[in-house]
Amino acid sequence: MNKYRSHSCNELRSKDVEKKVLLAGWVNKKRDHGNLLFIDLRDNYGITQCIIDKENENFSTIEKIQLETVININGKVVNRSKETINKDIETGEVEVVIEKFNVLGTCKELPMPVFSDQEYAEEIRLKYRFLDLRRKKIHENIILRSKVISFIRSEMNKFGFLEFQTPILTSSSPEGARDFLVPSRLNPGKFYALPQAPQQFKQLIMVSGFDKYFQIAPCFRDEDARADRSPGEFYQLDMEMSFVEQEDVFKVVEKLLIKTFKKFSDKKLMYEKFPKISYTDALLKYGSDKPDLRNPLIINDITEIFLREDVSFEIFKKLVNSGSIVRCIVTKNTKDKPRSFFDNIDKWAKDQGASGLAYFTIEKDNEVSAKGPIGKFFSKNALEEIMKKTHAEVGDSIFLACNKKKELERITSLARDKIAKDLNLVDENVFALCWIVDYPMFEKNEQTNKIEFSHNPFSMPQGDIDKIDFTKPLEILAYQYDIVCNGIELSSGAIRNHIPDLMYKLFSVAGYNDKQVDEKFSGMINALSYGAPPHGGIAPGIDRIVMLLANEKNIREVTMFPMNQNAQDLMMNAPSEVDENQLKELNLFLKKNK
């Protein structure tokens, strides 16, 4: 028998009554009833209630021990009385009468209680993450993460994928975020980079003749934290396939995600065949390429309405004539909402940096009319045209915004979410997954006015390669795609460019000459020159998938040892200063502030 325990703290049942057992774990909770002391003993698997009476020679000692002390106990299993059965725990029909106990690990005064649902400052939680991880909810989240990863591995094997590991120390490349750099001692003045993703390596695996690859890949990006993104490092399900088109990748991913979401959540899937929405349509209808399809509200463009002579809303008409556009959101059956509902949304929009949201409601006595601050500026014919374009009906309300395209997309996307929340339109018990497709290959940087890759620089452009007009780069579409769930981007992917000459041309559009491409991507370019198959892939974020399955809003709740918002590990005191001799070995010198 193991000297510490014969059973786990979630194992004992009525069938074990009268057994002598040995349990080990943490003192989760104590309740002193005078002559009886109750102790909830907790381990990784669950909780068992243990009791000791005052006559036991160990009573006074165990009475004084600190919560979260690690102990093991010898005792006998007995039935609880009917009125004391605890249906909230699986061992709730029995308890263990303590005969002897030993302290295995002492505990200092706790900086935060473990047996508590109370929220604590992130600084405390991350500094004492080992205590935070003992708390029931986050402990279960981390176990869920392990099970999800194990399941994904199993399914990928069933799909015929082979798991390979790619290098952690590699070269720096322009993949969209800042690299973490690692100085080379043996090569003074030169640096490795931690991979932002195994992008080049997984393509090289395809060039090497392997057909289907995957790994649960660590990725490193020096970028700011947000609720759905950890600073520093994260994990993704990296996969790549040879001799595939876009639809082949979609089939694998849809099968995997449907199985995973069904296995680990009771929530319904809105679609088992994920809708495909073009990037252009996503920005028009939802204001974002990360739409939450649980939200039924649709954004409509009604710019041309303000070119009509029977519309006299001069503020918008002047803006439209100077190049702005007008988009609106229809809310069904809201004409009887109080004035405060509309004013609150208008005020909210101003708080977001917009000029507000104009609005009116559609009514009808003898003929269609508009009620509200701007209703008088629209003729009956103009209103009927708006109703036709937006599928609005009598009794509906319409919110309008006018601005340049990018700012308009921002505010209408936020407004769509805000209005849906206020009207309680989003079903929280649903997962709505979709594909965003047909991304532009390039975009213009508004600050520098330069043409840049909009997504992955290794993507294959759409259409006949011989007929691509490189003089109109913003019109080139790529076989790039994102998968989105409930407004959260799970992954980006693409069919890859496997043709070296085409890659040089595309990089030249983004301002790279052949020499720069050779320097940055020598391994890739060289490999593609020796017979590369058509290939493509994707890399869903493990952290984000688990976050959704665990019903968490912040990715740090499903990450074992996350950094804080400032990319600091408060528990391990990283990043930290290093010894000057270490720097000398690496030929590095710190610039001292004067």
C-alpha positions in Angstrom: 0.0 0.0 0.0 1.1 3.6 -0.7 2.3 5.1 2.6 0.4 8.3 2.0 -3.1 7.2 0.8 -5.2 4.1 0.0 -7.9 6.2 -1.7 -8.4 9.6 -3.3 -10.6 12.2 -1.6 -13.3 11.6 -4.2 -13.4 7.8 -4.1 -15.2 6.6 -1.0 -18.9 5.6 -1.1 -21.4 3.7 1.0 -19.9 0.4 -0.2 -16.7 1.4 1.7 -18.4 1.7 5.1 -16.3 0.0 7.9 -13.1 0.1 5.8 -9.9 1.4 7.3 -8.5 4.0 4.9 -5.6 6.3 4.5 -6.3 9.7 2.9 -4.0 12.6 2.0 -4.6 16.1 0.9 -5.1 19.7 1.9 -7.2 21.0 4.8 -9.9 22.8 2.8 -12.2 23.8 5.6 -12.7 23.3 9.3 -15.9 23.5 11.4 -15.6 23.2 15.2 -18.7 22.0 16.9 -17.2 21.9 20.4 -17.0 18.1 21.0 -16.6 17.4 17.3 -14.3 18.9 14.7 -15.2 18.5 11.0 -12.4 18.7 8.4 -13.0 18.8 4.6 -9.9 17.1 3.1 -9.3 18.0 -0.5 -7.0 16.6 -3.2 -7.0 16.8 -7.0 -10.0 14.6 -7.3 -12.5 15.9 -4.7 -13.4 16.3 -1.1 -14.0 13.9 1.8 -15.4 15.0 5.1 -13.4 13.8 8.1 -14.4 14.0 11.8 -12.6 13.7 15.1 -14.1 13.9 18.6 -12.6 15.7 21.6 -11.7 12.4 23.2 -9.1 11.7 20.6 -5.6 12.5 21.8 -4.9 14.3 18.5 -7.9 16.6 18.8 -6.2 19.7 20.2 -3.3 19.4 17.7 -5.5 19.1 14.6 -7.8 21.8 15.8 -4.9 24.3 15.6 -3.5 23.5 12.2 -3.8 26.2 9.5 -6.1 25.8 6.5 -4.2 24.5 3.4 -1.9 22.4 5.6 -1.1 19.1 3.9 -2.0 16.1 6.1 -2.7 12.4 5.8 -5.2 10.6 8.1 -5.9 7.1 9.2 -9.5 6.4 9.9 -12.7 4.4 9.4 -15.4 5.0 6.9 -18.9 5.5 8.3 -22.3 6.5 7.0 -23.5 10.0 7.5 -26.9 10.5 9.1 -29.7 11.2 6.5 -30.0 14.8 7.6 -26.3 15.5 7.1 -25.9 13.9 3.6 -24.2 16.4 1.3 -25.5 16.0 -2.3 -23.1 18.6 -3.6 -20.1 16.3 -3.4 -19.7 12.7 -4.6 -18.5 11.4 -1.3 -21.4 13.1 0.5 -23.0 10.0 1.9 -20.0 9.0 4.0 -17.4 10.5 6.3 -14.1 9.3 7.8 -13.6 9.1 11.5 -10.0 10.2 12.2 -7.9 7.9 14.3 -4.5 9.2 13.6 -3.0 12.0 11.4 0.3 13.3 10.2 1.3 16.8 9.0 3.1 16.3 5.6 3.4 20.0 4.7 2.9 23.0 6.9 1.2 26.2 5.6 1.9 29.9 6.5 -0.8 32.4 6.9 -2.6 32.6 3.5 -2.4 35.8 1.4 -5.8 34.8 -0.1 -8.2 32.0 0.9 -8.6 29.0 -1.3 -12.0 28.0 -0.1 -13.8 31.1 -1.4 -15.5 32.4 -4.5 -14.4 35.9 -3.6 -12.6 37.7 -6.3 -9.1 39.0 -5.6 -6.8 41.5 -7.3 -5.0 40.0 -10.3 -1.7 41.0 -8.8 -2.3 38.8 -5.7 -3.7 36.0 -7.8 -0.7 35.9 -10.2 1.9 36.3 -7.5 0.4 33.3 -5.6 -0.7 31.5 -8.7 0.0 28.1 -7.0 -2.6 29.0 -4.5 -5.0 30.4 -7.1 -4.8 27.1 -9.0 -6.1 25.2 -5.9 -9.4 27.1 -6.1 -12.1 25.0 -7.5 -13.1 26.9 -10.6 -9.7 27.6 -12.0 -8.5 24.1 -10.9 -11.3 22.6 -13.0 -10.5 25.0 -15.9 -6.9 23.7 -16.0 -8.1 20.1 -15.9 -10.5 20.9 -18.8 -7.6 22.3 -20.8 -5.7 19.1 -20.3 -8.6 17.0 -21.4 -9.3 19.2 -24.4 -5.7 18.9 -25.6 -5.7 15.2 -25.1 -8.9 14.8 -27.1 -7.6 17.0 -29.9 -4.5 14.9 -30.2 -6.5 11.8 -30.4 -8.8 13.1 -33.1 -5.9 14.5 -35.2 -4.4 11.1 -35.1 -7.7 9.6 -36.3 -7.7 12.1 -39.1 -4.3 10.7 -40.3 -2.1 13.6 -39.0 1.3 13.0 -37.6 2.6 15.1 -34.7 6.0 16.7 -35.1 7.9 19.3 -33.0 9.5 22.3 -34.7 12.4 24.4 -33.4 12.0 27.0 -30.7 15.1 28.9 -31.5 14.8 30.2 -35.1 15.3 33.4 -37.2 13.4 36.6 -37.0 10.7 37.1 -39.6 8.0 39.8 -40.3 4.9 37.9 -39.2 2.9 40.8 -37.8 4.0 41.1 -34.2 7.3 41.9 -32.4 9.7 39.0 -31.9 11.3 37.9 -28.7 15.0 37.9 -29.4 17.6 35.6 -27.9 21.3 36.6 -28.2 23.7 34.0 -29.5 26.9 33.5 -27.4 28.6 31.5 -30.1 27.7 34.0 -32.8 28.3 37.5 -31.3 26.0 40.2 -32.5 23.5 37.8 -33.9 20.1 36.8 -32.4 17.7 33.9 -32.5 14.0 34.7 -32.4 11.3 32.7 -30.6 8.7 31.6 -33.1 5.6 33.7 -33.5 4.2 30.6 -35.1 5.8 27.5 -36.8 4.8 29.0 -40.1 7.8 28.4 -42.2 8.7 25.1 -40.6 5.3 23.6 -41.2 5.5 24.5 -44.8 8.9 23.0 -45.0 7.4 19.8 -43.5 5.1 19.6 -46.5 8.0 20.2 -48.9 9.7 17.3 -47.1 7.1 14.9 -48.4 4.9 14.5 -45.2 1.2 14.7 -46.0 -0.5 15.9 -42.8 1.2 17.5 -39.8 0.1 18.9 -36.5 1.5 19.9 -33.1 0.2 21.7 -30.0 2.7 24.5 -30.7 4.0 27.1 -28.3 4.1 30.6 -29.9 5.8 33.7 -28.7 4.8 37.3 -29.5 5.9 40.5 -27.9 2.5 42.2 -27.9 0.1 43.8 -25.5 -2.3 41.7 -23.5 -6.1 41.7 -23.9 -8.9 39.5 -22.6 -8.6 36.9 -25.4 -4.8 37.1 -25.8 -2.0 36.5 -23.4 1.2 38.6 -23.7 4.3 36.6 -24.3 3.3 33.0 -25.1 0.3 31.0 -26.1 -0.5 27.6 -27.6 -2.2 26.8 -30.9 -3.2 23.6 -32.7 -0.9 24.0 -35.7 -1.7 21.9 -38.7 -0.8 21.7 -42.4 -1.9 19.5 -45.3 -0.5 18.8 -48.7 -2.5 18.7 -52.0 -5.5 20.5 -50.6 -7.8 23.3 -51.4 -9.5 25.7 -49.0 -12.5 23.4 -48.6 -10.4 20.4 -47.6 -9.0 22.4 -44.7 -12.5 23.5 -43.7 -13.8 20.0 -43.6 -11.1 18.8 -41.1 -11.5 21.8 -38.9 -15.3 21.7 -38.8 -15.3 18.0 -37.9 -12.7 18.6 -35.1 -14.4 21.6 -33.6 -17.9 20.2 -33.7 -16.7 17.1 -31.9 -14.7 19.1 -29.4 -17.4 21.6 -28.6 -20.1 18.8 -28.3 -17.9 16.7 -26.0 -16.9 19.5 -23.6 -19.9 21.7 -23.5 -23.7 21.5 -23.1 -24.2 24.6 -25.2 -25.8 24.2 -28.6 -24.1 24.7 -31.9 -25.9 27.3 -34.0 -24.5 25.8 -37.2 -23.0 22.3 -37.9 -22.0 23.6 -41.4 -20.2 26.8 -40.7 -21.3 29.8 -42.7 -18.8 31.4 -45.0 -18.8 35.2 -45.0 -16.6 37.3 -47.2 -14.3 39.8 -45.5 -16.1 42.6 -47.4 -19.6 41.4 -46.3 -18.4 40.9 -42.7 -17.3 44.5 -42.5 -20.5 45.7 -44.1 -23.0 43.6 -42.2 -21.3 43.4 -38.8 -18.7 46.2 -38.9 -16.0 43.6 -38.0 -14.3 40.5 -39.4 -15.0 38.8 -36.0 -18.8 38.8 -36.0 -20.8 37.3 -33.2 -23.5 35.6 -35.2 -25.6 34.9 -32.1 -26.5 38.6 -32.5 -29.3 38.9 -35.1 -28.7 42.6 -35.8 -27.5 43.5 -39.3 -25.8 46.7 -40.4 -27.0 48.2 -43.7 -25.5 50.8 -46.0 -28.0 53.5 -46.8 -25.6 56.2 -48.1 -27.4 56.8 -51.3 -30.6 57.7 -49.4 -28.9 61.0 -48.5 -28.4 61.9 -52.1 -32.2 62.2 -52.5 -33.8 65.6 -52.7 -36.7 64.5 -50.4 -34.2 63.9 -47.5 -33.3 67.1 -45.7 -31.0 65.9 -42.9 -28.3 68.4 -43.9 -25.6 67.3 -41.4 -25.5 63.8 -43.0 -26.0 65.1 -46.6 -22.9 67.4 -46.3 -20.8 64.6 -44.8 -21.9 62.2 -47.6 -21.0 64.8 -50.2 -17.5 65.0 -48.7 -16.9 61.3 -48.9 -18.5 59.9 -45.7 -20.9 56.9 -45.7 -24.1 56.2 -43.7 -24.9 52.9 -42.2 -27.8 51.9 -40.0 -29.0 49.2 -37.6 -32.7 48.1 -37.5 -34.1 47.0 -34.2 -37.4 45.0 -34.4 -40.6 46.1 -32.6 -38.9 48.8 -30.5 -41.1 51.9 -31.2 -42.7 51.6 -27.8 -39.4 51.6 -25.9 -39.0 54.6 -23.6 -37.1 57.6 -24.7 -34.4 56.7 -22.2 -33.6 53.6 -24.2 -32.7 55.6 -27.3 -31.0 58.4 -25.4 -28.8 56.0 -23.5 -27.5 54.4 -26.7 -26.9 57.9 -28.2 -24.9 58.9 -25.0 -23.0 55.6 -25.1 -21.9 56.3 -28.7 -20.6 59.7 -27.7 -18.6 58.1 -24.9 -17.1 55.8 -27.5 -15.7 58.8 -29.4 -18.5 59.1 -32.0 -20.7 62.1 -32.6 -23.6 59.9 -31.4 -26.2 57.7 -33.0 -29.1 59.4 -34.8 -32.4 57.5 -34.6 -36.1 57.3 -35.5 -39.0 54.9 -35.3 -41.2 53.8 -38.2 -44.9 54.4 -37.6 -48.1 54.4 -39.8 -51.4 56.0 -39.5 -52.7 56.7 -43.0 -49.2 56.5 -44.4 -45.7 55.7 -43.3 -43.9 58.3 -41.1 -40.9 58.6 -38.8 -41.0 59.6 -35.2 -37.9 60.8 -33.3 -35.3 63.6 -33.4 -34.5 63.2 -37.1 -37.8 61.7 -38.3 -39.0 64.9 -39.9 -36.2 65.0 -42.4 -37.4 62.0 -44.4 -40.3 61.9 -46.8 -42.7 59.0 -47.1 -41.0 57.8 -50.2 -37.5 58.0 -48.7 -38.7 56.0 -45.6 -40.2 53.4 -47.9 -36.9 53.1 -49.7 -35.1 52.7 -46.4 -37.6 50.0 -45.3 -37.0 48.2 -48.6 -33.2 48.3 -48.3 -33.1 47.2 -44.7 -36.2 45.0 -44.4 -37.5 47.3 -41.7 -41.2 47.3 -40.8 -43.7 49.5 -39.1 -42.9 49.4 -35.4 -39.1 49.1 -35.9 -36.5 51.6 -34.9 -33.4 52.6 -36.9 -30.1 53.9 -35.5 -27.9 55.7 -38.0 -24.2 56.7 -38.0 -22.2 58.7 -40.6 -18.4 58.8 -41.0 -15.4 57.6 -43.0 -15.4 53.9 -43.6 -13.0 52.6 -41.0 -14.3 54.7 -38.1 -17.9 53.9 -39.2 -17.1 50.2 -39.1 -15.7 50.6 -35.6 -18.7 52.4 -34.1 -21.4 50.3 -35.9 -19.7 47.1 -34.7 -19.7 48.3 -31.1 -23.2 49.7 -31.4 -24.5 46.4 -32.8 -23.1 44.6 -29.7 -24.4 47.3 -27.3 -27.9 47.4 -28.7 -28.1 43.6 -28.7 -27.0 43.5 -25.1 -29.5 46.1 -24.1 -32.3 44.2 -25.9 -31.1 40.8 -24.5 -30.9 39.4 -28.0 -27.9 37.1 -27.6 -28.4 33.5 -26.5 -25.5 32.8 -24.2 -26.1 29.0 -24.4 -25.0 28.8 -28.1 -21.8 28.6 -30.0 -22.0 30.3 -33.4 -19.0 29.4 -35.6 -18.3 30.8 -39.0 -15.6 31.3 -41.6 -14.4 34.7 -42.8 -13.0 34.3 -46.3 -11.7 36.2 -49.3 -9.3 38.5 -47.4 -7.4 41.1 -49.4 -3.8 40.2 -49.9 -2.7 43.7 -49.2 -3.8 46.8 -47.2 -2.6 50.4 -47.1 -1.1 51.6 -43.8 -2.9 54.8 -43.1 0.1 56.2 -41.1 2.9 55.4 -43.6 0.7 55.2 -46.8 2.7 52.0 -47.7 1.2 48.8 -49.0 1.5 45.9 -46.5 0.5 42.3 -46.3 -2.9 42.3 -44.6 -2.5 38.8 -43.2 0.0 36.0 -43.8 2.7 36.9 -46.4 2.9 33.3 -47.5 -0.7 33.1 -48.8 -1.7 32.1 -52.3 -3.5 34.8 -54.3 -6.9 33.9 -55.8 -7.5 33.7 -59.5 -5.4 33.0 -62.6 -1.8 33.6 -61.4 -0.8 34.7 -64.9 -3.5 37.4 -65.0 -2.9 39.0 -61.6 -2.7 42.8 -62.0 0.1 43.7 -59.5 -0.5 47.4 -60.3 -3.7 47.2 -58.3 -2.5 45.3 -55.2 -5.5 46.3 -53.1 -7.8 44.4 -55.5 -5.9 41.1 -55.1 -7.7 38.6 -52.9 -6.0 35.7 -51.1 -6.9 32.2 -50.1 -6.8 33.4 -46.5 -9.5 32.6 -43.9 -10.3 33.0 -40.3 -12.5 30.9 -38.1 -14.6 32.9 -35.6 -16.8 31.8 -32.6 -19.1 34.2 -30.7 -17.1 37.2 -31.8 -13.7 35.7 -31.0 -11.2 34.8 -33.6 -10.0 31.3 -33.0 -7.6 31.1 -35.9 -6.2 32.3 -39.1 -5.1 30.1 -42.0 -4.4 30.0 -45.7 -3.6 28.0 -48.8 0.1 28.7 -49.1 2.0 30.2 -51.9 4.3 27.4 -53.0 5.7 29.2 -56.2 9.0 31.1 -55.6 8.7 33.5 -58.5 5.2 34.5 -57.4 6.4 35.0 -53.8 9.1 37.4 -55.0 6.5 39.4 -56.9 4.2 39.6 -53.9 6.9 40.7 -51.5 8.1 43.3 -54.0 4.6 44.9 -53.8 5.1 45.2 -50.0 8.5 46.9 -50.5 10.9 43.9 -50.2 13.5 43.4 -52.9 14.7 40.0 -53.9 17.8 40.2 -51.7 15.7 41.0 -48.6 13.4 38.1 -49.3 16.4 35.8 -49.7 17.8 37.0 -46.4 14.6 36.8 -44.4 13.2 33.6 -45.9 16.3 31.8 -47.4 15.2 28.4 -46.0 11.7 28.7 -47.3 12.6 30.1 -50.8 15.3 27.6 -51.3 13.0 24.7 -50.3 10.2 25.8 -52.6 12.6 25.7 -55.5 13.0 21.9 -55.1 9.5 20.7 -55.9 6.9 22.0 -53.4 3.3 20.6 -53.3 0.3 22.8 -53.1 -0.5 23.0 -49.4 -2.5 24.8 -46.8 -3.4 24.9 -43.1 -4.6 26.7 -40.1 -3.8 27.0 -36.4 -6.8 27.3 -33.9 -5.8 28.9 -30.6 -6.0 26.3 -27.8 -6.3 29.0 -25.1 -9.3 30.6 -26.8 -11.0 27.3 -27.4 -10.7 26.3 -23.7 -11.8 29.8 -22.7 -15.0 29.4 -24.6 -15.6 25.9 -23.3 -15.0 27.0 -19.7 -17.4 30.0 -20.1 -14.6 32.4 -19.2 -14.2 36.0 -20.4 -10.4 36.2 -19.8 -7.8 33.9 -21.2 -5.8 34.0 -18.0 -8.5 31.9 -16.3 -7.6 28.9 -18.5 -3.8 29.4 -18.5 -1.8 27.7 -15.8 0.9 30.4 -15.3 0.0 33.5 -17.2 1.7 36.9 -17.2 0.0 40.1 -16.2 -1.0 42.9 -18.5 2.6 44.2 -18.5 4.0 40.8 -19.6 5.4 40.2 -16.1 5.5 36.8 -14.3 4.9 38.1 -10.7 5.4 34.6 -9.2 8.8 34.0 -10.8 9.8 37.6 -11.0 10.3 37.6 -14.7 11.6 39.4 -16.6 14.5 40.1 -14.3 17.9 41.6 -14.3 20.8 39.3 -15.1 24.4 39.2 -13.9 26.8 41.5 -15.7 29.1 38.5 -16.5 26.2 36.8 -18.3 25.8 39.9 -20.5 29.5 40.0 -21.2 29.4 36.4 -22.4 26.7 37.3 -24.8 28.6 40.5 -25.9 25.7 42.6 -24.6 26.0 45.9 -22.8 23.2 47.8 -21.1 22.9 51.5 -22.0 22.8 53.4 -18.7 20.5 56.3 -18.3 22.3 59.6 -17.5 
